[in-house]
Amino acid sequence: MNHPSPAIVAQGAVRRLPRLALLLLCAAYVIPGLVGREPWRSADMATFGYMLDMAQGMTSWLDPQMLGMRPTADGLLPYWIGALAVQWGPAWTSPVLLVRIPFALMLILTLVATWYAVYGLAQNPRAQPVAFAFGGEANPVDYARAIGDGGLLAMIACLGLAQLSHEVTTHLAQLCFAALTFYGVTTIGYRMLAPLAALTIGMTGLVLSAAPSLAMLFGAGAALLHLLAADPATGGRRKALRAAGILALITLLAAALASALDLWHWRILLPQDASGKDWRSLARLFLWFTWPAWPLVLLTLWRWRRQLLSTRISLHLTLPLWFAAIAIFSALTTKPADRALLLALPPLAALAAFALPTLQRSVSALIDWFTLLFFTGCGIVIWVIWIAMQTGVPRQAAINVFKQAPDFHADFSLPVFLIALLASMVWGWLVKWRVGRHQAAIWKSLVLPAGGATLCWLLLMTLWMPLLDFVRSNTVVAAKVASLIRPQQCLQASHNIERDQVAALRYHGDIQVEAARPASSCPWLIADADLQAASGDVPDPTLWEPQAAIRRSSGKGDDMLLYRRIKPQP
């Protein structure tokens, strides 16, 4: 049965979001955190360390190792991209910035691919709004463009995207390639060249970025859905067969590539906590990470339920559902879950966009007021704490900051202050525009969520950048170690040292770090304090004397123990 569309949209509601405003929003989201930020602990620092070692010829490009430790992910393509950026970039430029540039381009490509994917889905005949009896309904192209704008705004508004999309990791590469694949499968039925290129790059990139299983599932499921959605009555079977055939062929070629490079590895790991704590943690992660997309996704599934339950497949619903389901399953069964959940954001944003033409005025007002209060409150908190760092007032806020980071010294920067002030003024103007009663565009309900997420990220990356670098990077620990072992710059690293700690000692401390071995002539040994305490594995006290405990003044974690040789090597 052919159920009518729940979207009732007039032509006046699909006016175009000004392109300059959309580009400025994307720039304000992508650029902060690109310049002037040190690599942060864990994956960001470790991945950068491998890239730098590869670029400097300290390890193999086909089997990169850091003190005998291989990367946690098997896919080497992201590491090659970062290493090539360092090699090809000018020598006077920071390696951190050189590495971040291609990954920033990946984020831009992700946003572009998401917009075009939603735009392609909205052009599906079953996604179009109801035709009015006397005309005046939305033009199909204008409607698709407005839905695409809404999908992009929903993507930017997702809280989980901000930090992880600005790190240099394999997971950002996977997000980019998954978004390209998503765009390819959604538009392969209408166009050929661009979707074919996106599919080829996307699925090959997923295979080479340690996600071959996801590539296979994305491609195989999309091919089947295209076949099931074919409508012989409208002459669409030939297009469906062509789209399914292309998807099947590219999927087989990607599988052959993964097999040739031996990239198939079993990584599924279900939560083992019998009390259900792990599952509750995953549920909380999903709720905040995908906010505000998931409530709109639920509304989409409800409003479009007749088409979703129909015997005819609606690709604008089933394709993003399939991609989102695979990504969510991956997040539930792999570690770390938050980085795996990144891949669910483009399809969830697409589903969220299809709730916009069905929103009632009361729901739209609820979204606006909640968003206004939430992001305005977050912005005020960021400003108040920055003022406290600069002036000591409010006193309690300053006490809380310097209690967590007692050695931190706040410096005033006029350019940073002006950028943050301008962003806050733009937010005020945006709120004033939105509360006006003259906006009819269907994407209007996601302007404040996207603008608020961008505002908070920009404020954090300007006003709070020195504090966040102090707290979240390894610069403090590396500088302390370097000051203790000078002028001797040779250091052995215990087997319990972490990858990001080694990379930080080499980059921030300019220290020659090598793996601990009996024949080494290095008079210094470093070990991870927490792991050593847990395992009880301490260096031989007849050879090594504890010299210092190097602790991060900004809290627990990444504490190190420094030992000095007391007995010369025979």
N, C-alpha and C positions, 0 to 999 in steps of 0.2 A: 504494500500500500504506500502511496506517495503522500507522506505527511507534510503539511505546509510548514514553511519556515517560521520560527517564533520571532524572527527579527522584523520589526515594523519600523522602517527608517525612511524619513523624508530626505529629499535632496539637500535641504538646508542643514541637516545634521552630519553631513559628510564633507564639510568644508575642510580644506587642506591645512594641516598644521604648518605654520611658516617654517620653511626649510632652514633659514638662518637660525631660528630659535632652536630647532632640533639639533643642528650641527653644534651650536654653542653648548647645549646641554650635554651632548656626547663628549665634547672636548673637555668640559668641566669635570666629567666623570673619569675620563681616561688619563688625562695628564697628571693630576695630583697623585703623588706617590711614585711617579716616574723619575723625577729629578730630586736630588738632595736627600734621598733615603738610603740608609745602609741595608744590606740584606738582613732579614730577620731570622731568628733561630729556626731550627728544624729544616723543613724541606727547602725553603727559600735559600738559605745559606749553603746547605749541602749540595744542591743542584748547581749553584753558582761555582762552588769549589771544583766540582768535576769539570765543568765547562772551562774554567780557567786552567786547570791542569792539562786538559786536552789541547787548548790553544797554545800553551807554553811548551808542549812536547814532553810533559812529565808522565804521561800515561797513554796507552793505546786508544785509538779512536774506535776500534772494534771491540775492545774489552777494557773499558775504563775502570781503573781501580784507584782507591785512595787508601794507602797503607794496607793493601790487600783486600779492602772492602769494596765490593761492587755496588753500583746504585741499587736502590730498593726496587726500581722499575726496570723491566727488561728493554723497553723501547729506547733506542738510541737517537732517534731523529731529533727530539728537543735538545739533547746535549750537543749534537752536531750543529744545530742552528745557533745556539749560544756561543759555541767555540768559534764558529766561522765569523760571527759578529765581532768577537774580540780580535781575531786575526786580521780581518779586513778593515776594521775601524782605525781611525787615526791614533797614533801613539800617545798624543797629549790628552786624549779623552779617557775618563774613568772606565775601567772594564765593567763596573757595575752598570753604568749607563749604557754602554755598548750592548751588553747582554739584554737589558730591558727593552731596547728599541724594537727588536723583532717580536718580542712577546707583547708589547703594546700594540703593535700592528695586528697580532693575532686577536687581541681583544676587540679592536676595531672591526676586523673581519667577522668576528662572532656577531657583533651587533648588526652589521650589514646583512649577513646571511639570515639572521633571525627576522629582520624586517622583510626581506624578500620571500622568506618561507611563509610567513603569515600572509603577506600580500598574495602569494600564489594560492594558498588554501582558501582565501576569501573569494577568489575568482571561480571557485567550484560552483556549478549551478545550484547544488543543494545548500550552499552556504549563503546564497543571495537572499536579500529581504523580500518580503511579500510585495507583489505588484499591486498598486492601487487601482481601483476601478476607473478612476478618471485621470490617471497619471500623477506624476509628482513624486514617485518613489525614487530612491537613490539610484544614481547611475552606477552600473556594475564596477567600472574602473575606479570611480571616486569612492565608492563603498569599500572596495578592496584596499585602496590607499589609506583610508581612515582606520580600517581594522589593522593594517600593517603598522601605522603610527601607534595605535594602542598596544600592539604586541611588543614593540620596542620599548615603550614607556614601562610596560609591565616587567620586562626583562631588567631594565635599569633599576626599577624600584625594589627588586628582590634583595633582601638584606644580606643573604649569603654570598652574593656575587662580589661585593666590594673588595674585601681583602684578598681572597683567593685569586681573583682575576687580575690582581696587580703584583702577584708573586711570579718568580721565574721558576716554574715547575712543569713537569710533564702533564699535570692535570689541566693547566691552562691550554696546553697544546691539544689535549684530548677534547676539551670543550670547543675549541676552534674547529677541529676536524669533524666533531659530531654535529656542530651547527651547519657546516658545509654539506655534510651528508643529509641532514634534515632538509635543507633548502633543495638539494638535488632531487630527493624523492617526492617532494611536494609539488614540484614544477615540471618534472620530466614528462608529464602528460600533455603539457601545453607548449613547451619549448624544447630545444634539443642541445644547442652548443653549450650555453652557460651551465645548465643543470648537469650535463655530461661531464664537463670539466670539474664542477664542484663535487660530483660523486666520485670521480677518479681520485682527486686530491684528498677528499675527505676520508674515504675508506682506506686508501693507501696510508694516509697519515695516522689513522687509528691503529692500523696494523703495526706501523713502525713506532708507535707511541705506547706500546704495551697494552693495547685494547683490541686484539684481533677478534675475540669472542663477541664483543659489542658490535663490531663492524659486521660480522656475519649475521647476528640477530637482527640488527637494523635493516640490512639489505634483504634478507630472506623474508622477514615479516612484511616489509613494504611491498615487495614483489607480489606476495600472496594477496595483500589488501587491494592492490591495483587490479588484480585479476578478478577478485570478488566484486569490485565496485563497477565493473563493466556493465553498461546498459545497452543491450542490443537495440532497444527501441529508438535510441537517439544516435545510433551509429557509432557508439563509443568503444565497441569491442576492439576494433583495430588499434586505436590509441592505447587501450589498456594492455593489449598483448605486446605492443611495442615497448611500453614502459616497463612491464614485468620482465620482458626478455632482456632489456638493457640492465635492469637491476640484478637479475639472476646472473648475467654474464660478469658484471663487475664484482659481484659477491664471490663468484667462483674464482676469479682472478686474484682477489684479495686473500681468499683462503689458500690458494696455491702459494702466494708470496709468504704467508705466515708459516706454511709447512716447510717451504724451502729454507727459511731462516730459523726454523725450530723455535717459534715464538708461542706455541701452544703450551700453557702452563695452568695447572689447577690452582685457583686462588680462593675458591668459595670457602668461607669460614662463618658459620652461623653463630650467633651469640650463645654463650655457654652458661650464662648466669641463670640458675634455676629460679631465683626469686623474681625474675622479670625485670631487673634493674637495667640491663642492657637494652631491652626492648623499649622501656620507658624513656631511656636516654635518646634512643633513635627517634622516638615519637616527638620528643621535645625539639630535637634537631630539625626534623622535618617542618614543624610548626613555625619556628622562627626563621629558618634558612630560606624557605620559599615564600615567606610573607612579603607582600600581600597577594601573591598570585593564587595561593591555594583556595582562599574563600571564593574568588572569582571562578576558579576551575570547578568547584562544586556547584556554583550557580549555573555555569555553562552546561554541565552534565544534567542538571535538573531541567533547565529551560529547553534544551535540545534533546530531551530524553526520547521523544517520539521518533526522531530521526535516528538516534543512537540504537534504539531497540527495533528499528524497522528491518525488514528482510533485505533491503538494499543498503549497501555499505556507503556511508558518508565519509569520504576521505578527509574532509576538513576536521572531523572529530576523531576518526580511528587512527590516522597516521600519527598525530601528536600524542594520542593515548598510548600507542604502541611504543614510541620512543621514550615517553615518560615512564612507562611501566618497566622497561628494560633498565633504564638508568636508576630507578628507585630500587629495583631488585639488586642491582649491583651495589648500591649504597648499603643495603641490608646485609649483604653477604661478603663484603670486602672491607679492608681497612686502608686508609682512614675513611670513614663513612661520609664526612662532610665534603671531601674532595671528589668522591665518586658521585655525590648528589649534584655537583655542578652541572653534569651532563643533562640533568632533568630540567634545568631552567629554561632553555629555548622552547621545548615543547609545552611546558607548563605555561609559559608566557603566551604561546599561541592559543592554547585553550582559554586562558584568562581573557584574551582579547575578544573572543566570541560571546562573552557575557555582556560586553558593553552595549550592543544594540538591543539588549533585552532588559537593561537596568531600569528599575522604577525610580522615580524621583526621590523617594524616601531612602532607598538604598544608596543612591549616589550621594545624597546629603550626609548619610552616616559615614561613608568613606571619607568624604571631604573633612568633616569635623574631627574624626578620629586622627586622620593624617595630620591635620593642622595642629592639633594639640600635641601629638606624639613628637613630630619633628621640630616644632617650635620649642618644645620642652628640651629636647636633646640639644638643640642649638644653644639655648640659654645655658644649659649645664656646661657645655664646652667652653663658652665664653667666660662664665663665672670662674671655672677652675683655671683658665688661662690668666685671668686678672689676678687670681689668688697667687699663682706662681710668680707673677711679675711684681705684685705690691704687698703680698702677705694678707690681703683683705679680699674676701671674708677669711677670718683667722682659722676657723675650723677646716675650711677647704684646703688652705695652705698646709695645715698640720697633716691632713690626710695624705696629701701628695708627697710631702717630704718624709713622711713616715715610711711610705712604700719605696721611695727613692732618695735616701738621705744624702747621697753624694751628688745629686743632680743640681746643676746651676742653670737657672733660666736666664736667657738673654733676649733682649727686645730687638725685633727686626721690623723696620718700617715697611719694606715691601710686603712681607708676610702679613702684617697687620692690615695694610690697605687691601690686599687681595681678599682676606677674610671679611673685612668690612663691606667690600663691594658685593661679595656673595650673599651676605646677610641682607643687604639692601635689595638685591634682586629677589630674594625669597619673600621679603615683605611686599614687593610689587606683585609678585606672582600670587600671593595670597589675596591681595586686593583685587586682582583681575579675576580670580576664581570665584570669589564671593559675590561678584556681580551677577546680575540676573539675565545677561544678554548672551551667554555662551550656549550654543546649541549643539556643538560638535560632539560626537559620541566618544571621542578620546578624552574629553575634558576631565573625567573622573580619575584618570591616572596621571594627570599633570602634577598634582600635589605630591602623590607618593614618589614619583620619579624625581621631581625637583627636591623633595625633602631628603631622599637618600643621597642625592648628589651633593646637597648642601652639607650634610653631616660628614660625608667622606672628605669633602674639600676642607672643611674646618679642621678635621682631625689631621689631615696631611699638611696643614699650614700652622695653625696655632699650637697643636700638640705634637708636631713632628719631632722636635728635639727630645721631648719626654718619651715618646714612643720608641725612638731610636735607642735611647738610653736603657729603656726597660726591656725591649724585645730583641735587641741585637746582642751579639757576642763581643762588641767592641771593648766593653769594660774589662771583662775577664782576660781577653787577649792582651790588652795594654798592661794589665797588672803582671801577667806572666812575662811579657817582654821586659818590663822594668826589673824584674827579679833575676833574670838569667843573663842580662847584659854584662860584659860585652860578648860573652859566649852565646852564639845564636843557633846552637844545636840542641835539639830536644827529642827524646824518645817518647813515644806515645804508647801507653798501656793498651792491651787488647780490648779493654772495656770503654775506650774513648769513643765518642760518637762522631759521625761523619761531619756534621756541621761544626763541631768543636775543632776538629782538625783543620777544616777549611778556614775557620775564623782565625786560628793561630797563625796560619800561613799568610792570610790576606791582611788582616788587621794588625797582627803583631810582627809581620815580616820575619817569621821564625822558620828555620829549617827543621821540619818535623819529619821524623822517620819512625818506622815500626820498631817496637822494642825487641831487641835480640841480644843474645849473650855476647856476640863479637863486636857490638857497637862501641865506638869510642866516645859517644855523647855522654857528658857527665850529668845530664839532667833527665828526669823521668816525670811525666805527667799522667795522672789517672783521674777518672771521673769519681768524685767523692760519693755520690749517691749509689752508683752501681757497685763500687767497691765495698761500701758498707753493707749492701744487701747480700753480696756474694761471699764476703769475707776473704776475698782473694787479694792479699796485700803483697807488695814487693818483698823480696828477701831482706830481712832487717840486717843481715851481715854485709850486704852490699849497698843498701840504700838507706839514707837517713831522711826522715821528714823535714822539709825545709819551710813550707808555708802552706796554709789553706787559703786558696783564692776563691773568694765568695763574691757573687754578684750582690752589690749593695741594693739592687732593686727587687730583691725577693729570692725565693728558693728556686733551685734548678740551675744546672750548668755549673755547679760548684766543682772545683778541681783541687787535687792535692799534688803538690810539687815536691819531688824527692831529689836529693843530690847524692852522687856516688861517694861513698866513703872508703871504698876499697878499690884500688886500681885494677883494671882488667889484666888478667895474666897473659 
